[in-house]
Structure formats: structure tokens, C-alpha cells
Amino acid sequence: MAFTFSNPADGLWEPDLLGEGFTRRTLPLSDGSTATLVRHRSARLRLAPPLRGLSVLYVHGWSDYFFQRELAQFLTDAGVDFYALDLRHYGRNLPLDAERGLSAQFPPGFTTNLEQYFEEFDAALRIITSAHPGTRVVLLGHSTGGLSTSLYAAAHPDKIDALALNSPWLEFQASELGRTALSTLLQAARQVNPQRFLPSIDPGFYTRTVSSQFDGEWDYDLAWRPVNGFKITTGFISAVFEAQAKVKKGLQLQMPVLVLLSANHYLLPRWQDAASKSDVALNVQLVAERSLDLGRELHLVRLCDALHDVFLSIPEVRSQAYLDLGAWLAAVKNRQHDSSLTSSVQRAVRRT
């Protein structure tokens, strides 16, 4: 897939590579790089769509970018104002990095702190809330994006009404003990050279199950989402471990949180058919347990035969994932903080 980028003026939307209904705009960032905000608008008008009044901002994971056209179409058809980010040094921003000579300075996906992404979250939310006054904002984060959006929701609860997480990377695959031990070993290497590459451990199973060029059904750019992933740096993995340690301490989120996970994981080095119906990136049991540390209100959904990105699973599985997400979003929309139940609670408490 080839796509030629122009250099749009700041603040202007222009057609996106995903086609009809999709537009994009660049977000200049303080380090000289850019993020890209993608918007989807449906040409179909529905009478009283069930999720009108909600805005969803989607954030991709490691070695990824936004290409989930079907997810956007489902949500906008249901009335959501849908947006998605390609974070700095990912996806749509990689050609811009190359044009500006930033590729050598910043390898794809490079960061030393996941909170660095708060800058693009802030910029995107300013645009969204300006375009949709009074909207209820939901962050929808996948994998590492689920980790960074969780930190953002904890730091800025006034900006977010709810948090939805699609297979969030909340804990290291080899457990908390493994994360702690590796984090200690990496500290010295990170300080000397945060861009030092670590040995690749991705056997390409995820790409095999997803890409239409292999056994999957999805068409996307393998230069932006490589078969074996981007090369992992000491800076990036240390940033992930630090963020996971913060989750372990507890984020005390007061907003509704949804976590969607596969019912199974497959983390073995040799291919078996079970990999095509499992999360091949995360230990989903550890993530499910760590989800309890997010906050006061958790809705956890386990999907049989789901992939790491549950919305890229086979049609039957992702259809159920859409229904689960939609039903939860409807509950978020219809939540009444100052409802008639308040007076009933007050009367009941006074009687005791």
C-alpha cells in the first residue's frame, strides 16, 4: 500500500488513506515531531442513534497504527464522534519523520516515557471538545496504548468520562517478578544508550493471524506494522515497565473502565493452530488480574477465540466485541450522576 503525503497546514483536515469518510490532520509537537489525528464521519444519517453525545478517541499499541476502518464505521453508525491517533514516530508520522530528518534521531515507536504521549492526547482532546461541546469523552486504548491511556485518565480525570481498554498491556508476560528483575537490569543500559536495540522476540504469529498477506483478512501497510514488529529499544521497554509499576500501585480511577480480553493466550515459540484463536502478545490472565488495580469500577469481558486486538478477530468474535463495547458505551451515555435515585439513597440512609 502506497500513499503520498502532502504537508497540510496546521488545523486543516484532508482526505486520509482509509478512504471515504476518513480525514486527518497533523498535530505539531514540542520536540519537532508530529502526531496525526484521524476522524471518521458517516454519510449515513440515523434517527436518534443510540450513542449520540459520545466522542471516542482511539489509541493504537506498540508497532502499530490506526487502520481499523470497520471499528470506526460501527461506532459512527451508532452515533459516536470517532477519532483516532497515530502517535509520534508511528504510522502516518513515519514519512513526515523521514522528510524532516528525524528518523535517525527517533527510531519507530521510540520513547523513554509513556507520559510523553500526554501532549498528543491533550491536543486531540482540545480539537474534539471544541468540535463537540458537551460531549462525553471516552478513551479507547489498545495494548501499549491501553497502558498510556490508563496513565492519562489517572492524571487527567477531569478530561475523560470513561476508559475502554482493548487487551491493555498492564503487566509483563512473565509476571511482576520478571518485570521487576528486568527493569533493574535495564536501568544502566537505558542511561548509557536509551536507543540500544534489544533482541527481537516476536516470531510473527500475530501478523500471520491478522494480515491478508498471510492467514488473516486485514489489509494494512507492513512497513508501518512490520511482520516481526519494530526493534525494541531499552528506552521503550523501560518506559513500559515504569508504567506497569504505576498500575500495580493502583491508579484509583473513579470513572467507568471496560477491559476486553481474549479468553486464552498463546506465548510458545512454535506455531500451533491455537495461536489463531488466542492472544499471542500478552498473558491475558495476568492482565485480567492487574485490571483490578485500575480503579473503583471495572467491567471485564473475556472473549473466546479472540486475538490480541479483539476487533481484528474472526467475524463472530469481533461482532460480539462490538456489541459488548456498544452496550457499555450506552451505559456510559445514560449514566445519571444526579438521578432520582439520589433522593431514595438519602431517605434510606436517614432511616438507619
One Martini backbone bead per residue (centre of mass of N, CA, C, O) as a GRO file, in nm:
protein
  352
    1MET     BB    1   0.093   0.038   0.026
    2ALA     BB    2   0.047   0.363  -0.111
    3PHE     BB    3   0.122   0.703   0.017
    4THR     BB    4   0.091   1.049  -0.037
    5PHE     BB    5   0.227   1.323   0.128
    6SER     BB    6   0.154   1.612   0.246
    7ASN     BB    7   0.171   1.954   0.390
    8PRO     BB    8  -0.034   2.046   0.608
    9ALA     BB    9  -0.188   2.275   0.752
   10ASP     BB   10  -0.262   2.378   1.036
   11GLY     BB   11  -0.596   2.263   1.105
   12LEU     BB   12  -0.628   2.073   0.852
   13TRP     BB   13  -0.834   1.879   0.666
   14GLU     BB   14  -0.773   1.559   0.499
   15PRO     BB   15  -0.750   1.303   0.320
   16ASP     BB   16  -0.744   0.962   0.382
   17LEU     BB   17  -0.632   0.635   0.324
   18LEU     BB   18  -0.923   0.500   0.414
   19GLY     BB   19  -1.123   0.699   0.282
   20GLU     BB   20  -1.436   0.728   0.304
   21GLY     BB   21  -1.486   0.957   0.582
   22PHE     BB   22  -1.172   1.013   0.598
   23THR     BB   23  -0.965   1.219   0.802
   24ARG     BB   24  -0.679   1.450   0.853
   25ARG     BB   25  -0.430   1.572   1.100
   26THR     BB   26  -0.175   1.751   1.218
   27LEU     BB   27   0.041   1.747   1.523
   28PRO     BB   28   0.236   1.953   1.664
   29LEU     BB   29   0.537   1.916   1.851
   30SER     BB   30   0.785   2.006   2.082
   31ASP     BB   31   1.015   1.802   1.936
   32GLY     BB   32   0.932   1.828   1.607
   33SER     BB   33   0.712   1.643   1.583
   34THR     BB   34   0.431   1.419   1.505
   35ALA     BB   35   0.091   1.384   1.496
   36THR     BB   36  -0.217   1.198   1.407
   37LEU     BB   37  -0.550   1.287   1.323
   38VAL     BB   38  -0.839   1.088   1.296
   39ARG     BB   39  -1.150   1.100   1.107
   40HIS     BB   40  -1.501   0.996   1.129
   41ARG     BB   41  -1.769   1.017   0.883
   42SER     BB   42  -2.095   0.957   0.819
   43ALA     BB   43  -2.330   0.947   0.550
   44ARG     BB   44  -2.520   0.825   0.750
   45LEU     BB   45  -2.847   0.885   0.873
   46ARG     BB   46  -2.980   0.868   1.200
   47LEU     BB   47  -3.239   0.817   1.413
   48ALA     BB   48  -3.143   0.828   1.712
   49PRO     BB   49  -2.870   0.736   1.801
   50PRO     BB   50  -2.748   0.561   2.079
   51LEU     BB   51  -2.440   0.733   2.089
   52ARG     BB   52  -2.512   1.012   2.116
   53GLY     BB   53  -2.263   1.226   2.286
   54LEU     BB   54  -2.010   1.067   2.197
   55SER     BB   55  -1.651   1.040   2.228
   56VAL     BB   56  -1.384   0.871   2.047
   57LEU     BB   57  -1.042   0.783   2.135
   58TYR     BB   58  -0.801   0.621   1.956
   59VAL     BB   59  -0.524   0.396   2.068
   60HIS     BB   60  -0.257   0.247   1.983
   61GLY     BB   61   0.007   0.034   1.968
   62TRP     BB   62   0.269  -0.138   1.927
   63SER     BB   63   0.363  -0.152   1.617
   64ASP     BB   64   0.143   0.069   1.504
   65TYR     BB   65  -0.183   0.169   1.366
   66PHE     BB   66  -0.453   0.323   1.211
   67PHE     BB   67  -0.699   0.072   1.036
   68GLN     BB   68  -0.996   0.041   1.179
   69ARG     BB   69  -1.257   0.088   0.992
   70GLU     BB   70  -1.489  -0.083   1.115
   71LEU     BB   71  -1.494   0.041   1.396
   72ALA     BB   72  -1.564   0.328   1.303
   73GLN     BB   73  -1.830   0.255   1.155
   74PHE     BB   74  -1.981   0.145   1.394
   75LEU     BB   75  -1.970   0.398   1.581
   76THR     BB   76  -2.091   0.611   1.385
   77ASP     BB   77  -2.359   0.463   1.334
   78ALA     BB   78  -2.421   0.493   1.660
   79GLY     BB   79  -2.314   0.823   1.703
   80VAL     BB   80  -2.021   0.858   1.714
   81ASP     BB   81  -1.737   1.056   1.766
   82PHE     BB   82  -1.462   0.971   1.567
   83TYR     BB   83  -1.121   0.903   1.678
   84ALA     BB   84  -0.760   0.892   1.590
   85LEU     BB   85  -0.425   0.795   1.672
   86ASP     BB   86  -0.100   0.875   1.564
   87LEU     BB   87   0.177   0.852   1.703
   88ARG     BB   88   0.473   0.929   1.748
   89HIS     BB   89   0.663   0.734   1.535
   90TYR     BB   90   0.400   0.652   1.367
   91GLY     BB   91   0.287   0.575   1.077
   92ARG     BB   92   0.193   0.871   0.938
   93ASN     BB   93   0.474   0.994   1.067
   94LEU     BB   94   0.716   0.857   0.919
   95PRO     BB   95   0.738   1.030   0.661
   96LEU     BB   96   0.783   1.295   0.821
   97ASP     BB   97   1.041   1.211   0.961
   98ALA     BB   98   1.202   1.174   0.698
   99GLU     BB   99   1.172   1.464   0.585
  100ARG     BB  100   1.303   1.591   0.873
  101GLY     BB  101   1.536   1.396   0.990
  102LEU     BB  102   1.420   1.195   1.244
  103SER     BB  103   1.484   0.885   1.209
  104ALA     BB  104   1.769   0.870   1.347
  105GLN     BB  105   1.673   0.991   1.628
  106PHE     BB  106   1.380   0.829   1.583
  107PRO     BB  107   1.270   0.547   1.617
  108PRO     BB  108   1.027   0.348   1.587
  109GLY     BB  109   0.843   0.404   1.885
  110PHE     BB  110   1.004   0.608   2.041
  111THR     BB  111   1.059   0.606   2.404
  112THR     BB  112   1.099   0.700   2.774
  113ASN     BB  113   0.783   0.795   2.807
  114LEU     BB  114   0.441   0.758   2.810
  115GLU     BB  115   0.376   1.062   2.899
  116GLN     BB  116   0.450   1.199   2.630
  117TYR     BB  117   0.154   1.145   2.502
  118PHE     BB  118  -0.010   1.372   2.640
  119GLU     BB  119   0.021   1.586   2.421
  120GLU     BB  120  -0.165   1.446   2.205
  121PHE     BB  121  -0.410   1.415   2.381
  122ASP     BB  122  -0.459   1.712   2.434
  123ALA     BB  123  -0.484   1.804   2.138
  124ALA     BB  124  -0.721   1.619   2.061
  125LEU     BB  125  -0.924   1.714   2.285
  126ARG     BB  126  -0.946   2.005   2.196
  127ILE     BB  127  -1.075   1.941   1.924
  128ILE     BB  128  -1.317   1.771   2.017
  129THR     BB  129  -1.451   1.972   2.227
  130SER     BB  130  -1.483   2.201   2.019
  131ALA     BB  131  -1.665   2.032   1.810
  132HIS     BB  132  -1.816   1.894   2.093
  133PRO     BB  133  -2.007   2.024   2.295
  134GLY     BB  134  -2.069   1.820   2.580
  135THR     BB  135  -1.913   1.581   2.551
  136ARG     BB  136  -1.833   1.242   2.598
  137VAL     BB  137  -1.524   1.104   2.688
  138VAL     BB  138  -1.353   0.826   2.524
  139LEU     BB  139  -1.103   0.604   2.582
  140LEU     BB  140  -0.935   0.385   2.331
  141GLY     BB  141  -0.708   0.127   2.419
  142HIS     BB  142  -0.426  -0.053   2.280
  143SER     BB  143  -0.224  -0.202   2.472
  144THR     BB  144  -0.003   0.034   2.508
  145GLY     BB  145  -0.238   0.236   2.478
  146GLY     BB  146  -0.378   0.131   2.740
  147LEU     BB  147  -0.153   0.224   2.930
  148SER     BB  148  -0.137   0.532   2.860
  149THR     BB  149  -0.444   0.596   2.905
  150SER     BB  150  -0.448   0.523   3.203
  151LEU     BB  151  -0.253   0.743   3.296
  152TYR     BB  152  -0.418   0.980   3.186
  153ALA     BB  153  -0.680   0.933   3.347
  154ALA     BB  154  -0.538   0.972   3.623
  155ALA     BB  155  -0.421   1.270   3.560
  156HIS     BB  156  -0.719   1.344   3.383
  157PRO     BB  157  -1.031   1.317   3.498
  158ASP     BB  158  -1.164   1.588   3.372
  159LYS     BB  159  -1.133   1.475   3.052
  160ILE     BB  160  -1.266   1.194   3.140
  161ASP     BB  161  -1.546   0.959   3.142
  162ALA     BB  162  -1.399   0.704   3.000
  163LEU     BB  163  -1.250   0.360   2.983
  164ALA     BB  164  -1.121   0.170   2.707
  165LEU     BB  165  -0.983  -0.172   2.682
  166ASN     BB  166  -0.766  -0.343   2.444
  167SER     BB  167  -0.553  -0.536   2.548
  168PRO     BB  168  -0.382  -0.437   2.790
  169TRP     BB  169  -0.041  -0.359   2.897
  170LEU     BB  170  -0.028  -0.409   3.241
  171GLU     BB  171   0.164  -0.671   3.212
  172PHE     BB  172   0.404  -0.882   3.219
  173GLN     BB  173   0.432  -1.197   3.091
  174ALA     BB  174   0.642  -1.287   3.348
  175SER     BB  175   0.556  -1.097   3.556
  176GLU     BB  176   0.639  -0.895   3.814
  177LEU     BB  177   0.915  -1.022   3.878
  178GLY     BB  178   1.029  -1.003   3.591
  179ARG     BB  179   1.002  -0.698   3.560
  180THR     BB  180   1.180  -0.612   3.800
  181ALA     BB  181   1.440  -0.751   3.711
  182LEU     BB  182   1.466  -0.618   3.426
  183SER     BB  183   1.458  -0.324   3.513
  184THR     BB  184   1.728  -0.329   3.666
  185LEU     BB  185   1.908  -0.421   3.421
  186LEU     BB  186   1.819  -0.166   3.227
  187GLN     BB  187   1.908   0.100   3.359
  188ALA     BB  188   2.201   0.129   3.260
  189ALA     BB  189   2.147   0.104   2.955
  190ARG     BB  190   1.955   0.346   2.936
  191GLN     BB  191   2.157   0.569   3.027
  192VAL     BB  192   2.363   0.522   2.797
  193ASN     BB  193   2.134   0.382   2.571
  194PRO     BB  194   1.802   0.415   2.481
  195GLN     BB  195   1.859   0.303   2.161
  196ARG     BB  196   1.908   0.025   2.227
  197PHE     BB  197   1.888  -0.281   2.092
  198LEU     BB  198   1.692  -0.562   2.121
  199PRO     BB  199   1.605  -0.863   2.102
  200SER     BB  200   1.396  -1.039   1.918
  201ILE     BB  201   1.054  -1.202   2.006
  202ASP     BB  202   0.896  -1.193   1.734
  203PRO     BB  203   0.753  -1.452   1.524
  204GLY     BB  204   0.477  -1.345   1.362
  205PHE     BB  205   0.191  -1.449   1.455
  206TYR     BB  206   0.011  -1.200   1.447
  207THR     BB  207   0.038  -1.143   1.145
  208ARG     BB  208  -0.064  -1.419   1.048
  209THR     BB  209  -0.366  -1.369   1.178
  210VAL     BB  210  -0.422  -1.075   1.021
  211SER     BB  211  -0.297  -1.069   0.751
  212SER     BB  212  -0.374  -1.093   0.406
  213GLN     BB  213  -0.073  -1.206   0.337
  214PHE     BB  214  -0.179  -1.447   0.503
  215ASP     BB  215  -0.435  -1.562   0.734
  216GLY     BB  216  -0.584  -1.305   0.713
  217GLU     BB  217  -0.818  -1.000   0.648
  218TRP     BB  218  -0.606  -0.756   0.664
  219ASP     BB  219  -0.529  -0.435   0.530
  220TYR     BB  220  -0.186  -0.327   0.551
  221ASP     BB  221   0.113  -0.170   0.642
  222LEU     BB  222   0.422  -0.337   0.678
  223ALA     BB  223   0.596  -0.079   0.744
  224TRP     BB  224   0.403   0.013   0.996
  225ARG     BB  225   0.347  -0.320   1.049
  226PRO     BB  226   0.548  -0.543   1.112
  227VAL     BB  227   0.589  -0.873   1.128
  228ASN     BB  228   0.816  -0.835   1.387
  229GLY     BB  229   0.830  -0.560   1.444
  230PHE     BB  230   0.984  -0.342   1.607
  231LYS     BB  231   1.255  -0.235   1.748
  232ILE     BB  232   1.365  -0.270   2.068
  233THR     BB  233   1.424  -0.052   2.330
  234THR     BB  234   1.535   0.040   2.635
  235GLY     BB  235   1.353   0.288   2.662
  236PHE     BB  236   1.079   0.157   2.606
  237ILE     BB  237   1.073  -0.084   2.810
  238SER     BB  238   1.116   0.096   3.058
  239ALA     BB  239   0.856   0.260   3.025
  240VAL     BB  240   0.665   0.023   3.057
  241PHE     BB  241   0.755  -0.072   3.339
  242GLU     BB  242   0.686   0.192   3.484
  243ALA     BB  243   0.385   0.190   3.417
  244GLN     BB  244   0.319  -0.087   3.546
  245ALA     BB  245   0.400  -0.003   3.834
  246LYS     BB  246   0.173   0.209   3.863
  247VAL     BB  247  -0.060   0.013   3.837
  248LYS     BB  248   0.013  -0.169   4.078
  249LYS     BB  249  -0.038   0.069   4.292
  250GLY     BB  250  -0.269   0.229   4.171
  251LEU     BB  251  -0.503   0.464   4.009
  252GLN     BB  252  -0.793   0.547   4.116
  253LEU     BB  253  -1.028   0.522   3.933
  254GLN     BB  254  -1.369   0.671   3.897
  255MET     BB  255  -1.429   0.562   3.631
  256PRO     BB  256  -1.532   0.385   3.385
  257VAL     BB  257  -1.420   0.042   3.304
  258LEU     BB  258  -1.306  -0.133   3.013
  259VAL     BB  259  -1.219  -0.487   2.951
  260LEU     BB  260  -1.078  -0.650   2.670
  261LEU     BB  261  -1.038  -1.013   2.631
  262SER     BB  262  -0.903  -1.290   2.591
  263ALA     BB  263  -0.936  -1.623   2.706
  264ASN     BB  264  -0.651  -1.661   2.555
  265HIS     BB  265  -0.309  -1.775   2.536
  266TYR     BB  266   0.001  -1.763   2.316
  267LEU     BB  267   0.369  -1.809   2.411
  268LEU     BB  268   0.498  -1.985   2.204
  269PRO     BB  269   0.759  -2.048   1.957
  270ARG     BB  270   0.553  -2.242   1.819
  271TRP     BB  271   0.334  -2.324   1.587
  272GLN     BB  272  -0.020  -2.327   1.642
  273ASP     BB  273  -0.359  -2.319   1.606
  274ALA     BB  274  -0.412  -2.167   1.877
  275ALA     BB  275  -0.298  -1.886   1.779
  276SER     BB  276  -0.568  -1.814   1.602
  277LYS     BB  277  -0.732  -1.806   1.917
  278SER     BB  278  -0.523  -1.587   2.044
  279ASP     BB  279  -0.309  -1.430   2.254
  280VAL     BB  280   0.038  -1.355   2.141
  281ALA     BB  281   0.133  -1.111   2.360
  282LEU     BB  282  -0.035  -1.189   2.622
  283ASN     BB  283  -0.110  -1.244   2.960
  284VAL     BB  284  -0.439  -1.250   3.033
  285GLN     BB  285  -0.443  -1.323   3.334
  286LEU     BB  286  -0.261  -1.095   3.436
  287VAL     BB  287  -0.432  -0.863   3.321
  288ALA     BB  288  -0.692  -0.923   3.471
  289GLU     BB  289  -0.569  -0.884   3.753
  290ARG     BB  290  -0.455  -0.589   3.705
  291SER     BB  291  -0.731  -0.446   3.652
  292LEU     BB  292  -0.801  -0.414   3.962
  293ASP     BB  293  -0.591  -0.149   3.980
  294LEU     BB  294  -0.745   0.092   3.837
  295GLY     BB  295  -1.034   0.085   4.013
  296ARG     BB  296  -1.377   0.100   4.114
  297GLU     BB  297  -1.479   0.039   3.795
  298LEU     BB  298  -1.522  -0.286   3.648
  299HIS     BB  299  -1.541  -0.423   3.309
  300LEU     BB  300  -1.502  -0.765   3.228
  301VAL     BB  301  -1.410  -0.918   2.907
  302ARG     BB  302  -1.422  -1.250   2.775
  303LEU     BB  303  -1.304  -1.382   2.456
  304CYS     BB  304  -1.353  -1.631   2.261
  305ASP     BB  305  -1.103  -1.646   2.012
  306ALA     BB  306  -0.936  -1.402   2.056
  307LEU     BB  307  -0.730  -1.161   1.983
  308HIS     BB  308  -0.533  -0.911   2.071
  309ASP     BB  309  -0.718  -0.774   1.869
  310VAL     BB  310  -1.049  -0.807   1.899
  311PHE     BB  311  -1.122  -0.634   1.622
  312LEU     BB  312  -0.949  -0.877   1.442
  313SER     BB  313  -1.123  -1.097   1.452
  314ILE     BB  314  -1.344  -1.291   1.384
  315PRO     BB  315  -1.663  -1.208   1.316
  316GLU     BB  316  -1.799  -1.337   1.569
  317VAL     BB  317  -1.613  -1.201   1.779
  318ARG     BB  318  -1.625  -0.897   1.695
  319SER     BB  319  -1.928  -0.870   1.720
  320GLN     BB  320  -1.928  -0.910   2.026
  321ALA     BB  321  -1.736  -0.676   2.089
  322TYR     BB  322  -1.920  -0.454   1.982
  323LEU     BB  323  -2.157  -0.510   2.172
  324ASP     BB  324  -2.003  -0.467   2.436
  325LEU     BB  325  -1.911  -0.180   2.379
  326GLY     BB  326  -2.190  -0.053   2.316
  327ALA     BB  327  -2.331  -0.118   2.586
  328TRP     BB  328  -2.130   0.036   2.762
  329LEU     BB  329  -2.163   0.313   2.625
  330ALA     BB  330  -2.464   0.340   2.690
  331ALA     BB  331  -2.420   0.349   2.996
  332VAL     BB  332  -2.247   0.602   2.994
  333LYS     BB  333  -2.456   0.791   2.865
  334ASN     BB  334  -2.701   0.715   3.086
  335ARG     BB  335  -2.565   0.828   3.311
  336GLN     BB  336  -2.671   0.953   3.641
  337HIS     BB  337  -2.538   1.154   3.878
  338ASP     BB  338  -2.835   1.317   3.925
  339SER     BB  339  -3.062   1.126   4.030
  340SER     BB  340  -3.350   0.990   4.169
  341LEU     BB  341  -3.181   0.797   4.357
  342THR     BB  342  -3.065   0.993   4.565
  343SER     BB  343  -3.318   1.030   4.743
  344SER     BB  344  -3.341   0.730   4.821
  345VAL     BB  345  -3.072   0.710   4.963
  346GLN     BB  346  -3.117   0.931   5.175
  347ARG     BB  347  -3.364   0.800   5.308
  348ALA     BB  348  -3.228   0.530   5.385
  349VAL     BB  349  -2.999   0.647   5.562
  350ARG     BB  350  -3.184   0.800   5.769
  351ARG     BB  351  -3.316   0.528   5.885
  352THR     BB  352  -3.039   0.413   6.029
   0.00000   0.00000   0.00000
